[in-house]
């Protein structure tokens, strides 16, 4: 017991104590240095200063008042630039070098795939996800499609001009460590509505993996993805899904509604995705260069769909 106490004291006295530091972004705070546990799913609040108790490598041990287990581990890059250690600066410089070495002109894609999720079905099969545990009255996704992603085609067109460090964060599903995206307040607010997965940093993953190959910037990429999602939800197709929750519908019915909404022949460009008898997603195979979904679908390719029918899941777990 005495040896354990001495080891603990040695560990903490080997860390460098610092003072108050201001959070640059809203980051998760973890019970351990490996970032495998976050009791209560707590986060730093952007713009608020926190007492930093200790420093270890690229992490701080901070106090977050008013939560259970208030002392937590968090990445240094969650705070303003002045707190980054020399080690972190070296890593940042290496990241910039990697990025410069891989920089090339990203060509605009000729084809896109818009993946929209039926959020009720997604949560039925992913109950532990944060966006599924957060229950709110009149939740957007209870009656509408939500944005999964807008993917430049072909599918191998991934990770354009991304540093090895950022790519590795994505592949390890450490999405909270991916660089914060430069989005306007309006776009960030609308994205939180149409993409509930923002609470799990899905938007950072989607930008790093797919959006970087779109030929624009995060603001343009997500603004256009939001618009396409809204066009679907405000169409006859969106209304069809909203009023038929709990019922089994066929691919033929869905494609008919797509034609009614976006023009004759559009339905043949839509693929139905299902799991456990539920419709989980619609995939829209499109062209590129138009603001309207009707125009984009005219340039898309005809696709087959393995799923021919499925149930439109209602909100709430079964």
N, C-alpha and C positions, 0 to 999 in steps of 0.2 A: 504493500500500500504506500509506504514511504517512497519507494523507488518510483512508483507511478506518479506521485505528487512532484517529485524532483524533475522527472521527464517533462511533465506538463508545464512546470515553471520555466524550464529551459527552453521549451518550444515557444512559449509566448514572449519570453524576454528576448528571443532572437529576432523577433519581428519589430519593425520600426513603427513607433506610434506617431500618428499625425493628428491634425485638428479637424475643424469643420470643413467639409467640402460640399459644393453645390452640385446636385444631380443635373446632368445635361439632358438625360432622357429617362423615360420610365423603363426600368429594367427589373427583371426578377431578382429576388434576394433568396439565397439558399442557406440551408442549415449546415451544409458541408462544402468543402473546397471542390469536390468533384461535381457539384451542381446536380446531384441526383435526387435531392429532396427539397421541397419548398412548402413548409407547413402553412396551410391557409391560402396558398397561391398568392403570396404577397409580392408587392412591387414597390420600387422607389417612386416618388412623385416628382415629376420634372420640375426643376426650378427651386426645389426645397433643399436646404443644407442639412447634412447628416454628420454626426460625430463618427470619425473614423478611428477605431480603437487600435487596429494593427494593420500592418502591410506585409504581404507575402507574395513575391513574384509579381504577377499581373493582376492580383486581386487585393481587395480591401475587406477588412472585417469591420462592419459598420453597425451602429445602433439605429434601429427603426422604431421610434416610439409608438406605443399604443397597440402593438400586436403581440401575439403569443410568440415566445422565443424571439425576443427583439434583436439579439445580436446575430447578424447574418453575413454570409460571404457574397461578394458581388464583384464583377469585373471593373477594373479601373477605368476603362473607356466609357463607363456609364456616367462619369463625372467630367467636369470641364477640363480642357486641354492641359491646364496647369498642373494637374495631379498625375499625369502620365510619367512613369519612371523612365530612367535612361534605357532600361531593358525594353520597356514598351515602345519607346521611341525607335529603338533599333529594329524592333519587329515591324513597326509601322513603315520605316524606311525600306525594309526588305519587301514589304507588301507593295509599296509604290514601285519598286524596281521590278518586281514580278509582273505587275500590271503593265508597266511600260514595255517590257519585253514581249508581252503577249498582245499588245495593242494592235488592232487592225481595223479597217473600216468595216462596220457592220452593215451589210446590205439589207435593204428592206425585203422581207419575205414575199413570195408570190401567193402563198396560201396560209391560212390560219385555221386553228381548231379552237372553238369556244366551248369550254366544258362548264356546264351549269349543274349544280347539285340540287336534288330535292332534299332540303335540310332535315326534314323529319326522318326520312329513311337513313340518311347518313348518321344521325344521332342514335337511331335504333341499333346500328351496328358498331358505333364508336362511343359508347356511353361515358367512357372515362375522359373524353376530350373536354377541355375547358369550355369551349363554346357550346357544348351540349349539357354541361352541368349548370350553366348560368341560366336560370329560369326567370323570365320576365313576362309581364303582361303584354299581350299584343306584340309578340316578337315577330320581327320582319319575316324570318324564314318559316314561320308556322304556316303561311299560306302562299309562299312565293318561292321561286328558284333563287339560289344564292350562287355567287361567283366562286368557282373552283379555280379556273385559270384560262388565260388566252395564250395559246401556244403556237408560235411560228412553226411552220412545217418545212421540211420533213421532221419527224420526231427527234432525229439525231441532232437537230440544230439547237444546241444547248450551251450554256455557260460561256457567253461571248465576252471576251476581254475581262475576265474575272481572275483575281489573284488566287494562288494555290491555297492560301489561308482561308479566304472566304468560301471557296469551293468546298474545302474540307469541313468547315462548319456546317454547310448545307448537307453534305453527304452523311455527316454524323448526327443530323437532325438537331443540331445546336443552333436553331434559328434565332434565338435571342441574342446570339453573338454576331450575327450578320449585321453589317453596317446599317444604321438607321436611314430610311429613305427620305429624300427631300420632296415632300408633298405639301401642297397648300392646305390651309385649314379646312377649306370646303371639300377638297378631294379626300382628305383624311377622314372627315366626318361621314361623307357618303360611302366611302369604302368600308368603314366599320359597320354600316347598315347592310350593304349588299354582300359583304364577305365576313360572316361571323368568325371565321378562322383567323381574323386579325388578332384576336385575343391569344392565339397560339403562334403568332408571328408567321402565319401562312403567307401573308403578302410579301414578306422578305424572301421567303423560299421561292415564291413564284417569280419575283423579279430577278433574283440571282440565276435561277435555272432557265427561265423562259424569256422574261421581259428584256434581258440584256441583248437578246437576239432579235428584238422587235424593230430596231433601227431608230429609236427615239430615246426619251428619258422617262423616269418613273411617273412623272406628272402626266405626260401625254398617254403613256401606256395604260395606266389605271383609269384615267378619265374616259378613255375609249372603251375599256372593258366594263366600266360602270354603266355607260350609256347603252351598250349592247344588252347587258343584263336587264336593265330597266325596260328596254324595248320588248323583250320577251315577256316580262311580267305584266306589261300594260297591253298585251295583245290578246286576241281570242284564244291563243294557245295557253297563255298564262291564266286566263279566266277558266278555261277548260279544266286545268289541273286544280285550281282553287275550289271549284264547285263539285269535283268528283273525288274528293278525299275519302278514303275508305273503300273505294271501288276498284275493280280490276278493269283496266283499259288496254286496248291493243295498239300495236305499232301502226296499224292502218288508220285507226282513229286519230292518233297523234299526228301522223303525217298529213292527214286531211286538214287538221287545224293549223298546221304549219303553212300549208298552201293557202288557206283562208287568210292567214295573218301576213304572210310575206311574199305571196305570189305563187302562181302555178309552177309546180316542179320543185319548189323549195323543200318540200317534205322528204324528197329522195336524198337530200343532203344531210339529213338528221339521223343520228344513230341512237338507239335506245340501250341504256346500260342498266342491268338489274342484279340484285343479290337477294337471296332468301325469298324470292317471289315478289320483292318490292322494286319499284323503279327508283334507282339511286341517282342517275344522271341522264342528261341529254347532251349529246355531242353534235355541235353544228360545224360542218365542214364547209369552209368559206374561202373566198378569194381575199384580196387585200386592196386597200386604197379607197374605201367608201365609208361614210359615216353611218349609213343606214344598213340594217341587217338584211333588208330585202335585196339591196344591190350586192352585198357581199355573198349572199347565198346563190345568186345567179351565176357567180364565178366559181362556186364550189364544185366538188366532184360528187358523183353519185356513190353512195355507200350501202353496203349490206349491214344488217343488224342481226346479231345472234339472238338477242332477246326479242321476242315477238309480242309479249304482253307482260303486264305486271300490275301490282296494286299500288295505288297512290296513298302512301302512308299518312296517317293523321299525326298531329302533334302529340307528344307524350309517349312514354315508354309503355310497351305492351307487357 
